[in-house]
Amino acid sequence: MRPVPEVTVIMISYNTRELTCAALRTLFDTTRETPIHVVVLDNASADGSADAVAEAFPQVELVRSYENLGFACANNVVAARATTNFILLLNPDTECHEGAIDNLMRFARETPDAGIWGGRTVFPDGSLNVASCWNRITLWSAFCLATGLTALLRDTDLFNPEGMGGWPRDSVRRVDIVSGCFFLIRRDLWQHLGGFDLDYFMYGEEADLCLRAARAGAAPAITPDAEIMHIVGAATGQVARKRVLVEKARATLIRDHWQGWKVPLGLGCMWVGAAARALAETLRGDDHCVHREVWRARGDWLAGWRAHRGGVGA
């Protein structure tokens, strides 16, 4: 008789066939103590991702979507059907290291007040990927980013407060935001919050959820004992396009979670920072015009996601 699953692992795939299969293989190979139920929702991939998962992993529940729902909506669809006490969001461009899920679940049981838990992420070469967690955007952090202080003094907590500069993610710590690539949450908390806000079609959805969870009494936490490899951005596409989406998410977070009088200041910092980076790129004569493309799209991203309810493909 199979043990009752403790956690529903949700993976959203989009044109990442080989990566998704590697993510599933390492998930099953390294999880030895925790009974899991794994659901893959394929977001209308054109590369045979769904068929590959169905053939190689018959134990996985496969949901084929015939349209690209986006990351937030796809996770909401699967999470709404979950019956386990915990839900784990796991990106298809990740690979679990030994004991990652078991250790994360153990950490969750030891710190039940956190409500949301994450681990440590590394790049394929084993170097630290700091993007496993963040602190919230503040007026100070927006100013530091706009003026270049964050870029110059990235390893300092004072001038890189969002990235918690200098902390190698090697200790247990309370954080504001846990990355959606490796994101464990109590199912009752997820339900209480209504899952992801669907206006965040891509990027920023986990930040918004964590900030709303904090208002409900949660205190997200990170453990270094749960480690995964994360490639980052495997399904995103062009660099400039990704940067525009990230800026749009940041603008939406500022609009949603800041006091009204601060919002114009935060958006102003974003405007100044984008202008400065575009100017510097022009003066250097760079062939790659990422920042100039972002600057040209400023009217789009400054408005935030709520002005663009139609969304864009992931």
N, C-alpha and C positions, 0 to 999 in steps of 0.2 A: 504494500500500500504506500502510495506516494505521500510524503509529508505535506501538510497544508502550507502553501506559500506565505512567507512573511512580507514580501515586497513585490510589487509589480514594477518591472523594469520596462520603461518606455523608450523606444528608439525611433526617431523620425528620419527616414532615408529619402534622399533626393539626388539621383544620379551619382551615387557613391557605392556602386556594387561591390568592388573589391574591398573597399574600406569597411563597409557594413559587415561583410562576411568576416573580416579580420576582427572587428569589434565583437561580434557575437562569439567567435571562436575563443578569444581570450577571456570573455566574460564567463563562459561555461567552464573553461579550463582552470580558472583561478578562483572560482567560487566553490568552496568545499563544505561550508557549514550552514549557509543560509539557503533555505528553500525559496526559489524565485519563480515568478511567472513572467515570461518575457513576451512583450508585444512589439512588433515592428509595424509601423504605419508607413507605407510607401507613398510619397507625395507625387504620384503621377510621373515617376522616373521614366526616362526614355532609353535607359542603358541596360535594361533587363534585371535591375536590382531585385524586384519582387520575385521573379522566377528563380533567381539564384538563391535567395533566402529560403524559398519554399522547398527547393531541392536539397540544400545542404543542411537545413535546420528544421526538420519536421516537428520538433518540440516547441517551436516558436509559433505564437499566434500571429498570423500575418493579416494585416488590413490593407487592402488595395484601394487607394483613393484615385479617382479618375480626374481629379483636378488638384492643383497645388494649393493646399489649404494654408500654407505658411506654418512656421514653427509653433506659434502660440495656439492657433486653432487646432492643429493636429494633436498636440499634447492634450488639450482640453477634451477632445473627442475620446481619446483612449482612457484618460484618467477618470472620466465620468462613468466608465464601466468597471473600474477597479473595485475589488472587494477586500484587498489586503490592508493592513494597518498603515503600511508605508508605500510611498510611490517614489521611484528613482528615475530621474531623467538622465539618459546617457546618450551622448552624441555618437553618430556613426563613424566619426573620424577620431575615435579614441581606441586605446587598447588597455585593458585592465592589467595591472601588475599583480603579483601574487598576493592574495588575501584582501584585495582592495574593497570588495563588497562586504566580505565578512567583517573586516575591521571597521568599516564605516557604520555598519549596523550595530556593532558592539559599542561604538562611540555614541550612537544615537540612544541606545538603551542607558548608557551611563550619564548622559546629559539631556534628559527628556524635556527640560524647559526650553532648549534651543529651538525646537520645532522644525528647523531647517539645518541641514548639515552638508558639508562638502569636504573634499580632500585636497591633496597636493597634485598638481599637474606638471608634467615635464614634456619637453620637446622630444622628437624621435632620437636625437643624439644624447638624451639623458639630462640636458641642461634644464634649469628651472624655467617653467612657464608661469609667470606671476599671475596670469589671468584666471586662476582658480577662484579668486575672491577679490572684492574691492570694498572701499568705503564709499559712502554716498557723495554726490556732487555737492559742494558748498560754494558760497561766494568766493571764499579764499582759494579753493582748489581751481575754480574757473578762472580766477585772476592769474594764478600761477601758470596755468596751461596757456592762457592767452599771451602772456608776456614772455614765455620761453623759460621761465624759472624751473618748471617741471622737467623740461628737456635737459637743462644744464645741470640740475641737482636732483636727478632721478632717484638716487640712492638715499635721499634724506626724507624722513617722515614729514618734516615741516613743509617742504616745497613740493612733495609728491604725496599728499595725504590720501588721495583716492587709491593710489597704488601701494600705500603703506611702504614707501621706499625703504630699502635696506633690510626688510624682513624676508628671509629666505623660505618662508612657509614651512619651517621646520619645528614648529611648536603649536600646541593647541591655542586657539585664539578666537575671541568673539569678533565678528566682522559685520558690516552692514549688508553686504551682497555676496551671495554664493553664485558662482557661474552656473548657467543652465546646462553646461556640458556634462556635469557630474553633480547632480542636485537631488538630495534626498529630503523628503518632506512627509510629515504625518498626513495621512489621507484626510483626517477630520479637519485639519488646518487648511488644507487645499480646498476642501468643500466649503468651509466657512468663508474663505476669501473669494470663492467663485472661480478659482483657477487663474489663468493668465487673462489679462485685459486684452481683448482681441483687437483693439486699436493699435497695439504694438505688434505689427505684422512680422517684423524681424528686427532683432536687437532691442535691448532694454526691457524686455518682458520680465526677465527674472529679477532685475533691479526693482522694477515697480512692484512685483509680488513680494519681495523681501521687505521693502519699505512699508507696504501695507501690513505685512505680517508683524513687523516690529510694533506698529500701532495697536495690534491685537495682542501684544504681550510676548511675542517670540523674540529670541536673541540668537540669530544664526551663528554657527560655529564651524571651525575648520580643524581637521586633525591631519597631521603629517603621515599617520600610519596607513591611510587609505590613498594610494597613489595610482594615477593613470597616466598614460601618454596621450597627449592631445595635439593633433596636427594643426588645428585652427584654420577655419575658413575654407574647408575643402569643397563646400557646396556653394560658396558665395560668388565666385567669379572675379571680375575685374576689381583692382585695388581702389580706383577712384569711386566706383559705384558702391563698394562696401563702405568707404569712408563717408559718403553721403548718407547712407542708411544709418551709420553709427551716429553721425551728427543729428540726424532727424530724431533718433531715439533720445539723445541727450537733451535736445530742445523740448521734447515731450515730457521727460522726467522733470526738467526745471519747471515747466508749466504746471505739472500735476502735483509736485511735492514741495514747492517753495511758497513762502508767503508772497502775496500779490505784489507788494512793493519791491521785492527782490527780483522778480521775474525779468523786467526789462534790463536790469544790471547783468544778470546771468546771460541773457541772450546777447547783450552788448559785448560781453567778454568773448562769446563765441564768434561774433562778427569780427571783432578786432583780431582775434587769433587766426581766423581763416584768411583775413586780408594780409596779415603779416607773413604768413606762410606762403601765400600765393606770390607776394611781392619778392620774397627771398628766392623763391624758385625761379622767377623771371630774371632777377639780377644775376643769378648763377648761370643762367642760360641752359637749365636742365632740359634734356630731350623729353623726359617723362614729366608730363604736366598734371600730375595728380592733384596738387593743391589748387592749381588754376581751375581745374574742372570742378573741384569742390566749391571754390569761390563763385563760379558762374551759377552753381545750383543753390546759392544761399537762400533765395526766396522760397525754394522748396523745403529745405531742411529746417530753416528757422520757424516755419509754420508748424512743424511737428507732425506726428502721425495722425492726429485727430482731424486735420484738414485734408487728409488723403485716405479716406476710408476705403477706397477701392483697392489699395495695397499694390505690391509689386511682387514678382516672382522671386523665390528664395534662391 
